[in-house]
Amino acid sequence: MGRSGHACSVLGSLLLVLVSLGSAAAQKGSTWKTLSGDPPAIIAKGGFSGLFPDSSENAYLFATISQDSAVWCDVRLTKDGSGICLPDIQMESCTSISNAFPKGKKTYNVNGVSVTGWFSVDYKDTDLGKVFLRQSVSSRSERYDGGGLLIVPVEAVIAQFKAPAVWLNLQHDSFYSQFNLSMRSYILSLSKQYTVDYISSPEVTILKSLLGRVSKKTKLVFRFLDEGTAEPSTNQTYGSMLKNLTFIKTFASGILVPKHYILPVTADNYLKPHTSVVDDAHTAGLEIYAADFANDFTFSYNYSYDPLAEYLSFIDNGAFSVDGVVTDFPSTPSTAIDCFHNLNGSNRDHGAPLVISHNGASGDYPDCTDLAYQKAVADGADVIDCAVQVTKDGIPICMSSIDLKDVTNVVTSQFASEAVIIKDIKADAGVYTFNLTWEDIAKNLKPTISNPMSKYNTYRNPRNRNAGNFMKLSDFLAFAKDKDLSGIMITVERASFMAEKLGFGVVDAVIKALDDSGYSKQTAQKVMIQSTNSSVLMKFRQQTKYNLVYMIDEDVKDAAPSSLADIKKFADAVSVSAMSIYPAANKFLINQTNPVVKSLQSAGLPVYVYLLMNEFVSQPYDFFSDATAQINAYVQKDGDGGGVDGVITDFPGTAHRYKLNSCKNMGKKTPLFMQPPQRGGLVGTISDPSALPPAMSPMPVLTDSDVAEPPLPPVNNSTAPAPPNAATRMRTDVPILVAVLVLFASLLI
């Protein structure tokens, strides 16, 4: 069974996109707490299976360009005794076998369990030439499934892909023996021609049978399954066998354990204290490898959706290091080992890129609460932000949304009936900050954590779902003033609406709050004012000397010279959307370079990108489900990098750690995996034209007509908010018909 005919073209495409992988130098002078003292090994499970079908040609090609990654093959035997690589013994889960052989479904006993499906033992090697691999993880892209990726022979993984090391995993020996097939005989025959670096199995018998019969360079590794599962030959549970590592040492040089053996988690997915299993293995003279790493799988909330942080907790926690990790995404542990090992986490760096929080550390705590701001400061944010809203009694507060339904539990409170429809804001009913007094909000409502990726069933820190306290603008300013920050950012929106409909001059209120807090008389922290409205920034320009940031609230590919001239009149910097810098279609970067960043910077305007999030579902596949890779792409100025001056993020800790990495400022010596991705490179590896993402509509160019606005209207004093503690209700200026709709809305809530 040969490799697919499009190998050369695939390899060419992969070489273009593989700027994200490379050889890890692994900081030779540093000390590792592995058994050997060497850097941990990286084992790419089925190749780079986080992107491509597990054990496919694409996956192995993509992984083997990285000179620090071993490649993993789950060995299965065919009817005629050939060895193939497949992630599952039941072939339907990872191949098109049911289409090729619709009547091939069988039921067999596999280690005492009745399993129904399609099995390799029913087909000769030549039969499988018309069976193609497909993605076995339902949450990953299916766009490679129709590309004709053939099943790969074990010999090809060893000889043709030129991996620096090969790891063969053997399982279900007794199952194959039912068909007069011998995994032992196959491996011994293979070993006469090739040297295999690692052989693992969860079965004692097969490893014992290979001991002394394969090359001395081959490491035999005993693989532990779940603690309650029984090992087939001894009938002992794997949990009990973990207590007898001296026995394991008699036939193996290492053990492979699920990562939860080392860092267990609670039922609600929070970390427990680490176990002693790494130290126990090293004491017994065994290397220990950890399995089940994948950037796009659920892992502990303690890591804030940051896969690099998880790897560091296993290899660089100060107490121990595993000897290797088995992963679907080998680029991330490569980055951890090469660039983030042995960093001083307390080191502060207010240099580039500027790290600007978005509603505080809102990835970990509810937006704009005291705890979100405390976490942002502790995580190393350079700038913390406050989105200003106004209460019914005229108090400016920090709240990410003007509608309390978005950020509080108001729909289950006594204020649910306050819902009104105000078409100037949105079409459906809302309970707005200006419907309630500060006391109503602070004493009777709880914050709720934002979940922008909830449509993907991805939720943020549930233990902190309602944690923290709301903050007035004055509280925020007092909190920030003595912190190690380079500045603060205050975002002002809907100033015209507040002036005309609420009788509230938000610009004047912000200026007064800054004056009262002493910010107008200090230079230690920069004051930044952000708005999507040029009229707001123009008024601040006329009355203050603060740093003004114009947020472009649409995706644009460039800015016309006339718009640049206008922006310079009222702004000192610009925020642009992530899509404006890296256009993507169906989560694949397209081959389109948008010059908007360079145009703005050439006009003397620093550029900040919004909004970066750690959740992998928010990122194009080209960033490998890795928030650090995403940040690196937007920050790098060379090649296809975004070259931004700052990042606006829900997770400032991840962005701050990026600034401390040891692979910065290396010039031509920068590791390949710390270079930005090739635009359109990954989508270029999709060989099936019908699977290509649809073409994007061209993005517009920002013009002066997009930027220019009339001055802010004067404050309508007839609708001014009542003073604090007043008994009168503020006029909402909605027609009787809307009032009737509000009644129905309140009943629905």
WOLINCOR-V875624 format. One record per backbone hydrogen bond with DSSP energy under -0.5 kcal/mol. NH is the residue of the N-H (numbers start at 0). CO is the residue of the C=O. E is the energy in kcal/mol with one decimal. If there is no record, write none. Layout:
nh=NH co=CO e=E
nh=NH co=CO e=E
//
This chain:
nh=6 co=3 e=-1.3
nh=9 co=5 e=-2.5
nh=10 co=6 e=-2.8
nh=11 co=7 e=-2.2
nh=12 co=8 e=-2.1
nh=13 co=9 e=-2.8
nh=14 co=10 e=-2.4
nh=15 co=11 e=-1.2
nh=16 co=12 e=-1.6
nh=17 co=13 e=-2.2
nh=19 co=16 e=-0.9
nh=20 co=17 e=-1.6
nh=24 co=22 e=-0.6
nh=29 co=26 e=-2.3
nh=31 co=36 e=-0.7
nh=40 co=322 e=-2.8
nh=41 co=67 e=-0.8
nh=42 co=40 e=-0.5
nh=42 co=324 e=-2.8
nh=43 co=41 e=-0.6
nh=43 co=69 e=-3.7
nh=44 co=42 e=-0.9
nh=44 co=326 e=-2.7
nh=45 co=43 e=-0.5
nh=45 co=71 e=-0.7
nh=46 co=43 e=-2.0
nh=47 co=58 e=-2.2
nh=48 co=44 e=-0.7
nh=48 co=46 e=-2.0
nh=49 co=327 e=-2.2
nh=50 co=47 e=-1.4
nh=51 co=47 e=-1.9
nh=54 co=45 e=-2.2
nh=55 co=52 e=-1.8
nh=59 co=55 e=-2.5
nh=60 co=56 e=-2.9
nh=61 co=57 e=-2.7
nh=62 co=58 e=-1.7
nh=63 co=59 e=-2.6
nh=64 co=60 e=-1.0
nh=65 co=62 e=-1.2
nh=66 co=64 e=-0.6
nh=68 co=65 e=-1.2
nh=69 co=41 e=-3.2
nh=69 co=67 e=-0.5
nh=70 co=164 e=-2.2
nh=71 co=43 e=-2.6
nh=72 co=166 e=-2.6
nh=74 co=72 e=-0.9
nh=74 co=168 e=-2.2
nh=75 co=83 e=-2.7
nh=77 co=81 e=-2.2
nh=78 co=119 e=-0.9
nh=78 co=122 e=-2.9
nh=80 co=77 e=-2.0
nh=83 co=75 e=-2.6
nh=84 co=151 e=-2.1
nh=85 co=73 e=-2.3
nh=85 co=83 e=-0.6
nh=90 co=88 e=-0.8
nh=90 co=117 e=-2.8
nh=92 co=89 e=-1.2
nh=93 co=90 e=-1.5
nh=94 co=90 e=-1.4
nh=95 co=131 e=-2.0
nh=98 co=95 e=-1.4
nh=99 co=95 e=-1.7
nh=100 co=96 e=-2.8
nh=101 co=98 e=-0.5
nh=103 co=100 e=-2.2
nh=105 co=116 e=-3.4
nh=107 co=114 e=-2.6
nh=109 co=107 e=-0.7
nh=109 co=112 e=-3.4
nh=110 co=108 e=-0.6
nh=112 co=109 e=-1.3
nh=114 co=107 e=-3.1
nh=114 co=112 e=-0.6
nh=116 co=105 e=-3.0
nh=121 co=118 e=-1.6
nh=122 co=119 e=-1.8
nh=127 co=123 e=-1.3
nh=128 co=125 e=-1.4
nh=129 co=126 e=-1.1
nh=130 co=127 e=-1.6
nh=132 co=148 e=-3.4
nh=133 co=93 e=-2.5
nh=137 co=135 e=-0.6
nh=139 co=136 e=-1.9
nh=144 co=141 e=-1.7
nh=146 co=143 e=-1.5
nh=149 co=147 e=-0.7
nh=150 co=130 e=-0.7
nh=151 co=54 e=-0.5
nh=151 co=84 e=-0.5
nh=153 co=82 e=-2.0
nh=156 co=152 e=-1.4
nh=157 co=153 e=-1.6
nh=158 co=154 e=-2.9
nh=159 co=155 e=-1.7
nh=160 co=155 e=-1.6
nh=162 co=156 e=-0.6
nh=163 co=68 e=-0.6
nh=164 co=68 e=-0.5
nh=166 co=70 e=-3.1
nh=167 co=165 e=-0.5
nh=167 co=197 e=-2.6
nh=168 co=72 e=-2.9
nh=168 co=166 e=-0.5
nh=169 co=167 e=-0.5
nh=169 co=199 e=-3.1
nh=175 co=171 e=-1.8
nh=176 co=172 e=-1.6
nh=177 co=173 e=-0.8
nh=177 co=174 e=-0.9
nh=178 co=175 e=-1.8
nh=179 co=176 e=-1.6
nh=180 co=175 e=-1.8
nh=185 co=181 e=-2.1
nh=186 co=182 e=-2.5
nh=187 co=183 e=-2.5
nh=188 co=184 e=-2.2
nh=189 co=185 e=-2.4
nh=190 co=186 e=-2.4
nh=191 co=187 e=-0.8
nh=191 co=188 e=-0.7
nh=192 co=188 e=-0.5
nh=192 co=189 e=-1.4
nh=193 co=189 e=-2.5
nh=195 co=193 e=-0.6
nh=196 co=165 e=-0.6
nh=197 co=165 e=-2.1
nh=198 co=218 e=-2.6
nh=199 co=167 e=-2.7
nh=200 co=220 e=-1.6
nh=201 co=169 e=-0.6
nh=203 co=201 e=-0.5
nh=206 co=202 e=-1.3
nh=207 co=203 e=-2.6
nh=208 co=204 e=-2.1
nh=209 co=205 e=-0.9
nh=209 co=206 e=-0.6
nh=210 co=206 e=-1.3
nh=212 co=209 e=-2.5
nh=213 co=209 e=-1.0
nh=217 co=214 e=-1.6
nh=218 co=196 e=-2.9
nh=219 co=217 e=-0.6
nh=220 co=198 e=-2.8
nh=220 co=218 e=-0.5
nh=221 co=253 e=-2.4
nh=222 co=200 e=-2.8
nh=222 co=220 e=-0.5
nh=223 co=221 e=-0.5
nh=223 co=255 e=-3.4
nh=228 co=225 e=-1.9
nh=230 co=235 e=-3.5
nh=234 co=230 e=-2.5
nh=237 co=225 e=-0.5
nh=237 co=228 e=-2.2
nh=238 co=226 e=-2.4
nh=240 co=236 e=-2.0
nh=241 co=237 e=-1.4
nh=242 co=239 e=-1.3
nh=243 co=240 e=-1.8
nh=246 co=243 e=-0.9
nh=247 co=243 e=-1.2
nh=248 co=244 e=-2.2
nh=249 co=245 e=-0.5
nh=249 co=246 e=-1.2
nh=250 co=247 e=-1.6
nh=251 co=247 e=-1.5
nh=252 co=219 e=-2.6
nh=253 co=219 e=-1.2
nh=254 co=286 e=-2.7
nh=255 co=221 e=-2.5
nh=256 co=288 e=-2.8
nh=258 co=290 e=-1.5
nh=260 co=257 e=-2.2
nh=261 co=258 e=-1.3
nh=262 co=258 e=-2.4
nh=265 co=269 e=-3.0
nh=268 co=265 e=-2.0
nh=271 co=263 e=-3.0
nh=274 co=261 e=-2.4
nh=279 co=275 e=-3.0
nh=280 co=276 e=-2.3
nh=281 co=277 e=-2.5
nh=282 co=278 e=-2.6
nh=283 co=279 e=-1.7
nh=284 co=281 e=-1.3
nh=285 co=280 e=-3.1
nh=286 co=252 e=-2.2
nh=288 co=254 e=-2.8
nh=289 co=323 e=-2.5
nh=290 co=256 e=-2.4
nh=292 co=325 e=-1.8
nh=296 co=293 e=-1.5
nh=300 co=268 e=-2.2
nh=302 co=299 e=-1.9
nh=303 co=300 e=-1.9
nh=305 co=302 e=-1.5
nh=306 co=304 e=-0.7
nh=308 co=305 e=-0.5
nh=309 co=305 e=-1.2
nh=310 co=306 e=-2.1
nh=311 co=307 e=-2.4
nh=312 co=308 e=-1.4
nh=313 co=309 e=-0.7
nh=313 co=310 e=-1.4
nh=314 co=310 e=-1.6
nh=315 co=311 e=-2.7
nh=316 co=319 e=-1.0
nh=320 co=32 e=-1.0
nh=321 co=313 e=-1.9
nh=322 co=287 e=-3.1
nh=323 co=287 e=-0.7
nh=324 co=40 e=-2.1
nh=325 co=289 e=-2.7
nh=326 co=42 e=-2.7
nh=326 co=324 e=-0.6
nh=327 co=292 e=-1.8
nh=331 co=328 e=-1.2
nh=332 co=328 e=-0.7
nh=333 co=329 e=-1.6
nh=334 co=330 e=-2.0
nh=335 co=331 e=-2.4
nh=336 co=332 e=-2.7
nh=337 co=333 e=-2.5
nh=338 co=334 e=-2.6
nh=339 co=334 e=-0.8
nh=339 co=335 e=-1.0
nh=342 co=339 e=-0.8
nh=344 co=342 e=-1.0
nh=346 co=343 e=-1.9
nh=353 co=644 e=-2.7
nh=355 co=353 e=-0.7
nh=355 co=646 e=-3.0
nh=356 co=354 e=-0.5
nh=356 co=382 e=-2.8
nh=357 co=359 e=-0.9
nh=357 co=648 e=-1.7
nh=358 co=356 e=-0.6
nh=360 co=371 e=-2.3
nh=361 co=357 e=-0.7
nh=361 co=359 e=-2.1
nh=362 co=649 e=-2.2
nh=363 co=360 e=-1.8
nh=364 co=360 e=-1.6
nh=365 co=463 e=-0.6
nh=367 co=358 e=-1.9
nh=368 co=365 e=-1.3
nh=369 co=468 e=-1.9
nh=372 co=368 e=-2.1
nh=373 co=369 e=-2.4
nh=374 co=370 e=-2.4
nh=375 co=371 e=-1.9
nh=376 co=372 e=-2.2
nh=377 co=373 e=-2.5
nh=378 co=374 e=-2.3
nh=379 co=376 e=-1.4
nh=380 co=375 e=-2.5
nh=381 co=354 e=-1.8
nh=382 co=354 e=-2.2
nh=383 co=486 e=-1.1
nh=385 co=488 e=-2.4
nh=387 co=385 e=-0.7
nh=387 co=490 e=-2.5
nh=388 co=396 e=-2.3
nh=390 co=394 e=-1.6
nh=391 co=432 e=-0.8
nh=391 co=435 e=-3.3
nh=393 co=390 e=-1.8
nh=395 co=393 e=-0.5
nh=396 co=388 e=-2.5
nh=397 co=470 e=-2.8
nh=398 co=386 e=-2.9
nh=398 co=396 e=-0.7
nh=403 co=401 e=-0.7
nh=403 co=430 e=-3.1
nh=405 co=402 e=-1.6
nh=406 co=403 e=-0.5
nh=407 co=403 e=-1.8
nh=408 co=445 e=-1.5
nh=409 co=403 e=-0.5
nh=411 co=408 e=-1.9
nh=412 co=409 e=-1.7
nh=415 co=412 e=-1.4
nh=417 co=414 e=-2.0
nh=418 co=415 e=-1.4
nh=419 co=429 e=-2.6
nh=421 co=419 e=-0.6
nh=424 co=421 e=-2.4
nh=425 co=421 e=-2.1
nh=429 co=419 e=-2.8
nh=431 co=429 e=-0.7
nh=432 co=401 e=-2.2
nh=434 co=431 e=-2.4
nh=435 co=431 e=-0.6
nh=435 co=432 e=-1.1
nh=440 co=436 e=-2.0
nh=441 co=437 e=-3.2
nh=442 co=438 e=-2.2
nh=443 co=439 e=-1.2
nh=444 co=440 e=-1.6
nh=447 co=406 e=-2.2
nh=448 co=464 e=-1.9
nh=453 co=450 e=-1.7
nh=455 co=452 e=-1.8
nh=456 co=453 e=-2.2
nh=457 co=452 e=-1.4
nh=458 co=456 e=-0.5
nh=463 co=460 e=-1.4
nh=464 co=461 e=-1.6
nh=466 co=463 e=-1.5
nh=470 co=397 e=-0.6
nh=472 co=395 e=-2.4
nh=475 co=471 e=-2.3
nh=476 co=472 e=-2.4
nh=477 co=473 e=-2.1
nh=478 co=474 e=-2.5
nh=479 co=475 e=-2.4
nh=480 co=476 e=-1.4
nh=481 co=477 e=-0.5
nh=481 co=478 e=-0.5
nh=482 co=479 e=-1.8
nh=484 co=482 e=-2.1
nh=485 co=381 e=-2.1
nh=486 co=381 e=-1.5
nh=487 co=525 e=-2.4
nh=488 co=383 e=-2.4
nh=489 co=527 e=-3.1
nh=490 co=385 e=-2.6
nh=490 co=488 e=-0.5
nh=491 co=529 e=-2.6
nh=492 co=387 e=-0.5
nh=497 co=493 e=-2.4
nh=498 co=494 e=-2.1
nh=499 co=495 e=-2.6
nh=500 co=496 e=-3.0
nh=501 co=496 e=-0.9
nh=501 co=497 e=-0.8
nh=502 co=497 e=-0.6
nh=503 co=497 e=-2.7
nh=505 co=503 e=-1.2
nh=508 co=504 e=-2.2
nh=509 co=505 e=-2.4
nh=510 co=506 e=-2.4
nh=511 co=507 e=-2.4
nh=512 co=508 e=-2.3
nh=513 co=509 e=-2.4
nh=514 co=510 e=-2.3
nh=515 co=511 e=-3.1
nh=516 co=512 e=-1.7
nh=517 co=514 e=-1.3
nh=518 co=513 e=-2.0
nh=519 co=513 e=-0.8
nh=520 co=517 e=-1.2
nh=521 co=518 e=-1.1
nh=525 co=485 e=-2.8
nh=527 co=487 e=-2.7
nh=527 co=525 e=-0.6
nh=528 co=546 e=-2.7
nh=529 co=489 e=-2.7
nh=529 co=527 e=-0.5
nh=530 co=548 e=-1.9
nh=533 co=531 e=-0.6
nh=536 co=532 e=-1.6
nh=537 co=533 e=-2.6
nh=538 co=534 e=-1.6
nh=539 co=535 e=-1.9
nh=540 co=536 e=-2.6
nh=541 co=537 e=-1.8
nh=542 co=538 e=-1.3
nh=543 co=539 e=-2.6
nh=546 co=526 e=-2.5
nh=547 co=545 e=-0.5
nh=548 co=528 e=-3.4
nh=549 co=547 e=-0.5
nh=549 co=572 e=-2.6
nh=550 co=530 e=-2.5
nh=550 co=548 e=-0.6
nh=551 co=549 e=-0.6
nh=551 co=574 e=-2.7
nh=552 co=550 e=-0.7
nh=555 co=553 e=-0.5
nh=556 co=699 e=-2.3
nh=557 co=699 e=-0.7
nh=559 co=701 e=-3.2
nh=562 co=559 e=-0.6
nh=563 co=559 e=-2.0
nh=564 co=560 e=-2.1
nh=565 co=561 e=-1.6
nh=566 co=562 e=-2.8
nh=567 co=563 e=-2.1
nh=568 co=564 e=-0.5
nh=568 co=565 e=-1.3
nh=569 co=565 e=-0.6
nh=569 co=566 e=-1.5
nh=570 co=566 e=-2.2
nh=571 co=547 e=-3.5
nh=572 co=547 e=-1.5
nh=573 co=605 e=-2.6
nh=574 co=549 e=-2.4
nh=575 co=607 e=-2.8
nh=577 co=609 e=-1.8
nh=579 co=576 e=-0.5
nh=580 co=576 e=-0.7
nh=580 co=577 e=-0.9
nh=581 co=577 e=-2.5
nh=584 co=587 e=-2.6
nh=587 co=584 e=-1.6
nh=589 co=582 e=-2.1
nh=591 co=589 e=-2.3
nh=593 co=580 e=-0.6
nh=593 co=591 e=-0.7
nh=594 co=592 e=-0.6
nh=595 co=556 e=-1.0
nh=596 co=593 e=-0.6
nh=598 co=594 e=-2.5
nh=599 co=595 e=-2.3
nh=600 co=596 e=-2.7
nh=601 co=597 e=-2.4
nh=602 co=598 e=-0.8
nh=602 co=599 e=-0.6
nh=603 co=600 e=-1.9
nh=604 co=599 e=-2.1
nh=605 co=571 e=-0.8
nh=605 co=603 e=-0.6
nh=607 co=573 e=-2.6
nh=608 co=645 e=-2.2
nh=609 co=575 e=-2.3
nh=611 co=647 e=-2.3
nh=617 co=614 e=-1.9
nh=618 co=615 e=-1.7
nh=620 co=586 e=-3.2
nh=622 co=619 e=-1.9
nh=623 co=620 e=-2.5
nh=624 co=619 e=-0.5
nh=625 co=622 e=-1.3
nh=629 co=625 e=-1.9
nh=630 co=626 e=-2.4
nh=631 co=627 e=-2.6
nh=632 co=628 e=-2.0
nh=633 co=629 e=-1.9
nh=634 co=630 e=-1.9
nh=635 co=631 e=-2.7
nh=640 co=637 e=-2.2
nh=641 co=632 e=-3.0
nh=642 co=635 e=-1.4
nh=643 co=633 e=-2.6
nh=644 co=606 e=-2.8
nh=645 co=606 e=-1.3
nh=646 co=353 e=-2.7
nh=647 co=608 e=-2.8
nh=648 co=355 e=-2.3
nh=648 co=646 e=-0.6
nh=649 co=611 e=-1.8
nh=653 co=650 e=-0.9
nh=654 co=650 e=-1.2
nh=655 co=651 e=-2.7
nh=656 co=652 e=-2.3
nh=657 co=653 e=-1.6
nh=658 co=654 e=-1.2
nh=659 co=655 e=-0.7
nh=659 co=656 e=-1.2
nh=660 co=657 e=-1.5
nh=661 co=338 e=-2.6
nh=663 co=660 e=-0.9
nh=665 co=662 e=-0.6
nh=668 co=665 e=-2.1
nh=669 co=666 e=-1.7
nh=673 co=670 e=-1.9
nh=674 co=18 e=-0.8
nh=674 co=671 e=-1.7
nh=678 co=676 e=-0.5
nh=680 co=677 e=-2.2
nh=681 co=677 e=-0.6
nh=683 co=679 e=-1.0
nh=684 co=681 e=-1.8
nh=685 co=682 e=-1.4
nh=686 co=684 e=-0.8
nh=688 co=686 e=-0.8
nh=690 co=687 e=-2.0
nh=691 co=688 e=-1.3
nh=699 co=554 e=-0.6
nh=701 co=557 e=-3.2
nh=705 co=702 e=-0.9
nh=706 co=702 e=-0.9
nh=707 co=703 e=-2.7
nh=715 co=498 e=-2.9
nh=716 co=714 e=-1.1
nh=718 co=715 e=-1.8
nh=719 co=716 e=-1.3
nh=721 co=391 e=-0.7
nh=725 co=722 e=-1.8
nh=738 co=734 e=-1.8
nh=739 co=735 e=-1.9
nh=740 co=736 e=-1.9
nh=741 co=737 e=-2.3
nh=742 co=738 e=-1.6
nh=743 co=739 e=-1.6
nh=744 co=740 e=-2.5
nh=745 co=741 e=-2.7
nh=746 co=742 e=-1.6
nh=747 co=743 e=-2.2
nh=748 co=744 e=-2.1
//
